[in-house]
Each structure stands twice: as structure tokens, then as C-alpha cells.
């Protein structure tokens, strides 16, 4: 097999594309021939040694992928050789072959393309868990989505609209705002050229958004939190801007607001039954055409450094996907 190997997590430039022995298949696992893998922000952090998980060296990055089962380990039921699957495995996806616990695999219907499937589980799982479970978003409520043109942001727009919410999408350029409107956002804010608080006040007639979905952090967080509606829910998704904000907690008191942490990966481990039910609902929404991953670019797996460069430059709308025949 071939894989991108990280021996020294100092950045993307240290990754090496090389031959490796095929991994041994353990009991309870599936061997998967990878057909597509997507980039998520943690993939960049982990090769920079900035992620909360520090895997032992060397490791093969790549959290999310899809492919075909080529071997079934002892004790595995419900999967067969030749079956199409997707998985959020944490590591190993930027390779031509990977072994994963069968419990992490999501069976794919024939109509689910490998490219869409590789860009599906993390972003839609995160956004569904955030908005509907942690945020208790209701039809008719207003949700502000920060970083709305990114992978989780585009998924959040679609899920919020499917739930009947009014969506305000905030992004860093006019082109990204236009992309958000094409996905169904009711209004947009370019926070590079517009004042976030002023625009939110105008768009909500002074009331503020009921739910704020924030994968960005940094200097946007306090301005957004100051604008939240009474009994609002502020969803902490991640910190794509780099800085972890320090929010004045008196704001939560004054607005009767909740600051809610969202860690979909841990939810999936701790509550696998609920996670499986959620993924089943999302797969049904995909089949019904309610949601569909936004693919920024599809590149050969060998071009992983170019894909990382595009992600680091904050040029991506939706998800970057890498494919292997």
C-alpha cells in the first residue's frame, strides 16, 4: 500500500508519500480499499502537533474516507467483501488501504458516491449533533452560522434549513456569501467588510439570533455572543481562526443564554446508539435530496500537500476531497 506518513509533526511539508506494509487485520475490523478521503480542519492541526489527540509516531493522517471492504475480520457481522462503506476513523485515511473497527463503518447505498460519502460523516454529524441535539434548534428560530462557507458551515446551513430555521450565514468574502445563499441561507454577512453586530441587529430587528453556530472562534466570538437573543444557545464547535476566545460570562447571565460545547467525536464514542440513529436520519435526508456535501475540489490523493495549502489559505468553500482509483 501507499500512504502519506507523518514521522515529525512540524507541518504539512514533513509528510512523505511512500510505500508501507499493509496493516494487519485484527478481530472486529474491516480492511478497506480507500477510494476517497476528505480534509477536515483537525487533519491540518494533527500534522502540526496542535490537535488535542497526539498519536504515536509515525502515523498516517486522514480522519474521514470511503471505499470498498476487501477483508472482514473475525467476529464482524453485517459486512461483506465488496461492500461500499464510509468511516470517520480518526487516522489512516490518506492511504490506499486502511483497517478500521467495523463499528465505525457506515454502509453506503449504491446511489451514494464515494466523493460525497468521504465528505459526509464528520461535517453532517457535527452539524446535526450541534444544532438539533445540543442546540435544540426549533422550526422558526433564527440561527447564525459563522464560517458558513466551510465544510461544517455548509452542512449546518442545509441542516438548519431542513429543520425549518431562518439562517443567517456569515463568511469572509462576498463570493463565499453568495455560495451560502445558493445553499439556502436567508441572509448573509461578510464579516470582513461589515460590522457583525450592526448587521445582526438589523437582520433580527434587534432581537438577535436564537442559536449561534461557531466553528471559528477568535475575535468573532465576543461580538456574536453580545448579539445573542434571550435564552439563546451559543454552540462552541471549534477554533478555525486559531485563537481560543475568552468570553465575559456576565453576557450569559444578562441574556439568560447557554454556552454549549459540541464534541461530536466524543458523542459518537459515548453514545453510539444515538449516533447511529442520527447518521441513519442524515443518510435518509441525503437520499431525499435535502442535503448534499459541497465539494470545493476533487484532487488525486498524491496531491494532498496542494489540498492542505488551499485549506490553510482559507480559500475552500465546502470540502476538499482526494481520490484514489
Backbone torsions as a table, in degrees:
resi	resn	phi	psi	omega
1	UNK	NA	161.4	174.0
2	UNK	-118.7	148.9	-176.0
3	UNK	-156.5	157.2	169.7
4	UNK	-86.7	120.4	-172.9
5	UNK	-111.3	133.7	174.9
6	UNK	-109.4	110.4	176.6
7	UNK	-99.6	-22.5	-177.9
8	UNK	-143.4	105.1	-172.2
9	UNK	-77.9	67.3	178.6
10	UNK	-106.4	1.9	179.8
11	UNK	140.4	174.7	-176.8
12	UNK	-60.5	-34.8	-174.9
13	UNK	-62.8	-17.5	-179.2
14	UNK	-89.4	-7.3	179.6
15	UNK	-68.3	144.7	-179.8
16	UNK	-127.3	132.4	176.6
17	UNK	-93.9	111.2	-173.9
18	UNK	-154.2	169.1	177.8
19	UNK	-74.0	138.7	174.8
20	UNK	-134.3	154.9	171.2
21	UNK	-63.3	145.1	176.7
22	UNK	-62.4	138.9	-179.6
23	UNK	-67.0	148.8	176.3
24	UNK	-73.8	140.0	179.5
25	UNK	-90.2	121.1	179.5
26	UNK	-94.6	165.4	174.5
27	UNK	-58.4	141.1	179.0
28	UNK	82.5	5.0	-176.7
29	UNK	-112.2	164.4	170.7
30	UNK	-118.4	141.3	168.8
31	UNK	-95.4	128.9	-174.9
32	UNK	-123.4	129.7	169.9
33	UNK	-83.0	113.4	-172.5
34	UNK	-74.1	128.5	176.3
35	UNK	-106.5	-30.0	178.7
36	UNK	-152.8	147.1	175.9
37	UNK	-140.4	147.1	-179.5
38	UNK	-116.4	158.4	175.7
39	UNK	-92.5	134.3	169.7
40	UNK	-122.5	156.1	-176.2
41	UNK	-55.5	-37.8	176.3
42	UNK	-59.8	-25.4	177.5
43	UNK	-63.0	-36.1	176.7
44	UNK	-72.1	-44.6	-178.7
45	UNK	-62.0	-38.5	-172.8
46	UNK	-69.8	-32.3	178.0
47	UNK	-82.6	-7.7	173.7
48	UNK	-100.4	3.6	-177.7
49	UNK	61.6	33.2	-178.6
50	UNK	-113.2	1.0	-177.2
51	UNK	-90.4	157.3	-178.2
52	UNK	-65.9	-26.9	176.0
53	UNK	-93.1	128.4	-179.7
54	UNK	-115.7	90.6	-176.9
55	UNK	-68.9	151.1	176.3
56	UNK	-65.1	146.8	-178.1
57	UNK	-89.7	149.4	-9.8
58	UNK	-79.0	163.6	176.9
59	UNK	-143.0	161.1	175.1
60	UNK	-105.3	114.8	179.3
61	UNK	-73.9	177.7	179.4
62	UNK	117.2	97.6	-172.9
63	UNK	-83.3	-27.0	-165.7
64	UNK	-138.0	132.5	-174.3
65	UNK	-160.2	169.5	174.5
66	UNK	-138.7	160.3	-179.3
67	UNK	175.5	-157.4	-175.1
68	UNK	-122.3	132.8	178.0
69	UNK	-67.9	126.2	178.3
70	UNK	-111.6	-13.5	178.2
71	UNK	-159.1	142.3	-178.3
72	UNK	-115.7	126.4	-178.1
73	UNK	-76.6	165.5	178.4
74	UNK	-58.1	139.6	175.7
75	UNK	83.5	-2.5	-178.7
76	UNK	-86.7	130.2	176.5
77	UNK	-121.6	149.6	175.0
78	UNK	90.8	1.1	177.8
79	UNK	-130.5	151.2	-178.5
80	UNK	-140.6	155.5	174.9
81	UNK	-58.0	135.1	-178.2
82	UNK	94.4	-8.8	-179.1
83	UNK	-74.5	141.0	178.3
84	UNK	-87.8	132.2	-177.0
85	UNK	-141.1	162.4	168.1
86	UNK	-129.3	157.5	-179.1
87	UNK	-155.2	149.9	167.7
88	UNK	-110.2	93.0	-169.1
89	UNK	-96.9	-8.6	-179.5
90	UNK	89.9	-46.9	179.9
91	UNK	-145.5	163.9	168.6
92	UNK	94.4	-6.0	-172.4
93	UNK	-75.3	-24.2	-179.6
94	UNK	-86.6	61.9	-177.6
95	UNK	-154.0	169.8	178.6
96	UNK	-85.1	-13.5	-178.1
97	UNK	-151.0	145.8	179.7
98	UNK	-151.8	149.0	172.9
99	UNK	-110.8	131.5	-176.0
100	UNK	-136.1	153.3	171.5
101	UNK	-59.6	134.6	-177.7
102	UNK	-59.7	-29.0	-178.4
103	UNK	-65.3	-17.0	179.6
104	UNK	-88.8	-9.7	-173.6
105	UNK	-86.2	137.3	176.7
106	UNK	-109.6	115.1	178.2
107	UNK	-61.6	141.1	-177.8
108	UNK	-112.0	130.5	169.5
109	UNK	-69.3	159.5	-176.1
110	UNK	-59.5	-29.5	-176.8
111	UNK	-76.1	-7.7	-177.8
112	UNK	-91.8	109.0	-177.7
113	UNK	-67.2	152.3	177.6
114	UNK	-59.9	-38.7	-178.2
115	UNK	-64.6	-47.6	178.1
116	UNK	-63.2	-42.0	-176.8
117	UNK	-63.6	-36.9	179.5
118	UNK	-68.0	-20.1	-177.5
119	UNK	-107.3	19.6	-166.9
120	UNK	-108.2	-53.8	-164.4
121	UNK	-62.7	-50.4	-174.6
122	UNK	-65.9	-51.4	-174.5
123	UNK	-69.4	-43.9	-178.8
124	UNK	-76.5	-35.0	174.8
125	UNK	-62.2	-46.1	178.0
126	UNK	-59.8	-48.2	-173.3
127	UNK	-71.1	-39.4	177.5
128	UNK	-65.4	-48.2	178.7
129	UNK	-59.6	-41.6	-178.4
130	UNK	-66.4	-55.6	-171.1
131	UNK	-73.8	-45.2	-170.8
132	UNK	-94.4	-32.1	179.1
133	UNK	-90.7	-64.5	-176.7
134	UNK	-72.5	-36.6	-177.2
135	UNK	-92.0	-11.5	179.7
136	UNK	48.4	43.0	-178.5
137	UNK	-63.5	133.1	-178.9
138	UNK	-113.7	152.6	175.2
139	UNK	-56.1	136.6	179.7
140	UNK	91.3	-14.8	177.5
141	UNK	-78.4	162.8	179.0
142	UNK	-104.8	131.0	177.7
143	UNK	-120.9	132.9	172.3
144	UNK	-98.5	126.3	178.6
145	UNK	-113.0	113.4	175.7
146	UNK	-85.7	152.0	-176.6
147	UNK	57.2	40.3	-166.8
148	UNK	-70.3	-15.7	-178.7
149	UNK	-90.6	-4.7	-179.7
150	UNK	-80.6	-172.8	-177.1
151	UNK	-61.3	-56.4	179.7
152	UNK	-69.6	-31.7	-179.8
153	UNK	-64.5	-46.2	179.6
154	UNK	-65.3	-35.9	175.5
155	UNK	-65.7	-40.3	-179.0
156	UNK	-64.5	-38.7	176.6
157	UNK	-57.7	-49.1	-176.2
158	UNK	-65.0	-42.1	-178.6
159	UNK	-68.9	-41.8	178.6
160	UNK	-62.4	-40.6	178.0
161	UNK	-67.2	-39.6	177.7
162	UNK	-62.7	-28.0	178.9
163	UNK	-84.9	-3.0	177.4
164	UNK	87.2	19.2	-179.2
165	UNK	-87.7	161.7	171.4
166	UNK	-92.6	123.5	-170.0
167	UNK	-110.2	125.1	168.2
168	UNK	-107.6	116.2	-177.2
169	UNK	-102.7	127.2	179.3
170	UNK	-113.5	130.7	-177.9
171	UNK	-145.2	176.5	-168.8
172	UNK	-96.8	1.7	179.1
173	UNK	-152.8	161.3	177.7
174	UNK	-64.3	-36.9	179.5
175	UNK	-64.0	-42.2	178.2
176	UNK	-66.8	-37.8	177.1
177	UNK	-62.7	-40.1	177.9
178	UNK	-62.9	-40.1	177.9
179	UNK	-62.5	-38.8	178.4
180	UNK	-65.0	-40.7	177.7
181	UNK	-64.0	-35.2	179.4
182	UNK	-66.7	-21.4	178.4
183	UNK	-89.6	-3.8	176.6
184	UNK	115.4	0.1	177.9
185	UNK	-59.0	137.0	-178.0
186	UNK	-79.0	-27.7	178.6
187	UNK	-153.9	158.6	179.8
188	UNK	-135.3	156.1	175.1
189	UNK	-133.2	126.2	172.2
190	UNK	-90.4	101.6	-173.3
191	UNK	-79.2	0.8	171.1
192	UNK	-80.9	-35.4	-175.4
193	UNK	-113.9	-12.4	-178.1
194	UNK	-118.4	152.5	177.7
195	UNK	-81.6	117.2	-173.4
196	UNK	-58.9	-46.5	-176.9
197	UNK	-66.6	-42.7	179.7
198	UNK	-62.7	-43.8	-178.9
199	UNK	-66.5	-40.5	178.5
200	UNK	-64.4	-38.7	178.4
201	UNK	-62.5	-42.6	-179.7
202	UNK	-69.1	-42.9	-175.1
203	UNK	-72.3	-23.8	-178.3
204	UNK	-111.9	11.4	-178.6
205	UNK	54.5	39.7	174.9
206	UNK	84.9	-5.4	-174.7
207	UNK	-80.6	-38.2	-177.1
208	UNK	92.0	162.5	179.4
209	UNK	-76.1	144.1	178.2
210	UNK	-73.4	-36.0	-178.8
211	UNK	-131.4	134.7	175.0
212	UNK	-117.6	125.1	-178.5
213	UNK	-107.1	110.7	-170.4
214	UNK	-124.1	98.9	171.2
215	UNK	-94.8	6.7	-170.6
216	UNK	-101.9	-48.8	-176.4
217	UNK	69.2	-144.7	177.5
218	UNK	62.3	-146.1	-172.7
219	UNK	-80.5	-2.2	176.3
220	UNK	-82.0	-23.7	-168.5
221	UNK	-63.0	-49.3	-175.6
222	UNK	-66.8	-40.8	178.3
223	UNK	-60.5	-41.6	179.2
224	UNK	-67.1	-44.6	-177.5
225	UNK	-65.1	-34.5	177.2
226	UNK	-66.1	-18.5	-177.2
227	UNK	-97.2	-1.6	-171.7
228	UNK	-67.3	150.0	179.7
229	UNK	-74.3	164.6	172.7
230	UNK	-57.7	134.9	-175.7
231	UNK	62.3	24.4	179.4
232	UNK	-70.8	161.2	179.2
233	UNK	-122.9	120.7	-179.3
234	UNK	-101.8	113.7	-174.0
235	UNK	-95.4	117.5	-179.9
236	UNK	-90.4	104.9	-176.4
237	UNK	-97.3	-43.3	-177.1
238	UNK	-180.0	-170.1	-170.6
239	UNK	-137.1	61.3	-175.9
240	UNK	-61.3	-27.6	179.4
241	UNK	-72.9	-16.8	176.5
242	UNK	109.4	-46.3	-177.0
243	UNK	-86.0	136.2	174.3
244	UNK	-89.0	117.1	-174.3
245	UNK	-72.9	153.2	172.4
246	UNK	-110.9	106.2	-174.7
247	UNK	-92.4	135.8	174.7
248	UNK	-66.6	117.2	-173.8
249	UNK	-70.9	-13.2	175.3
250	UNK	-64.5	-22.2	178.2
251	UNK	-66.3	-38.2	176.8
252	UNK	-63.6	-39.6	178.9
253	UNK	-63.9	-48.2	-174.6
254	UNK	-66.1	-31.1	-178.5
255	UNK	-99.4	0.4	-174.1
256	UNK	57.7	33.5	-170.4
257	UNK	-97.7	158.1	179.1
258	UNK	-111.9	136.2	173.3
259	UNK	-103.5	113.0	-167.1
260	UNK	-117.8	121.7	176.5
261	UNK	-79.7	141.2	179.9
262	UNK	-126.3	115.6	178.6
263	UNK	-134.0	83.5	-174.1
264	UNK	-60.1	-39.1	-178.4
265	UNK	-58.7	-41.9	178.6
266	UNK	-71.1	-37.3	174.9
267	UNK	-57.6	-44.3	-179.0
268	UNK	-62.6	-35.9	179.3
269	UNK	-73.8	-43.4	-173.7
270	UNK	-80.5	-29.8	-176.4
271	UNK	-129.5	62.7	-173.6
272	UNK	-61.1	-33.3	178.8
273	UNK	-64.5	-45.4	178.8
274	UNK	-67.3	-37.2	178.7
275	UNK	-64.9	-43.3	179.3
276	UNK	-62.4	-40.5	177.4
277	UNK	-62.5	-42.0	178.9
278	UNK	-63.1	-45.0	-179.8
279	UNK	-64.7	-35.0	175.9
280	UNK	-63.5	-40.7	177.1
281	UNK	-64.9	-41.5	179.3
282	UNK	-65.0	-39.3	177.4
283	UNK	-62.6	-38.2	177.2
284	UNK	-66.5	-38.8	176.6
285	UNK	-63.9	-38.5	177.6
286	UNK	-62.9	-46.5	-180.0
287	UNK	-61.6	-32.0	-179.6
288	UNK	-84.4	-3.3	179.3
289	UNK	80.9	12.3	179.7
290	UNK	-76.3	-30.8	-179.2
291	UNK	-135.9	150.2	176.8
292	UNK	-159.4	127.4	-179.8
293	UNK	-56.7	139.2	175.0
294	UNK	-90.8	116.4	-177.5
295	UNK	-101.8	113.7	179.8
296	UNK	-68.3	-50.7	-178.7
297	UNK	-151.8	150.3	173.7
298	UNK	-122.7	116.4	-174.2
299	UNK	-123.5	158.3	172.4
300	UNK	-63.0	148.3	-178.6
301	UNK	-56.4	-31.6	180.0
302	UNK	-64.4	-16.6	-178.0
303	UNK	-97.7	28.3	179.6
304	UNK	-54.0	-43.8	179.7
305	UNK	-58.7	-37.5	178.1
306	UNK	-65.6	-38.3	178.0
307	UNK	-65.8	-42.8	176.9
308	UNK	-61.0	-39.5	179.7
309	UNK	-62.8	-40.2	178.5
310	UNK	-66.2	-40.4	178.1
311	UNK	-63.6	-45.9	-177.4
312	UNK	-63.6	-29.3	179.9
313	UNK	-82.1	1.2	178.9
314	UNK	57.4	40.0	179.9
315	UNK	-98.3	-6.9	-168.2
316	UNK	-81.9	135.0	168.7
317	UNK	-112.4	111.0	-175.0
318	UNK	88.2	-134.4	-174.1
319	UNK	-122.0	148.4	170.7
320	UNK	-95.4	132.0	-178.3
321	UNK	-124.7	140.2	178.0
322	UNK	-115.7	135.9	-175.6
323	UNK	-120.9	154.6	176.2
324	UNK	-138.9	128.1	-177.0
325	UNK	-68.9	NA	NA
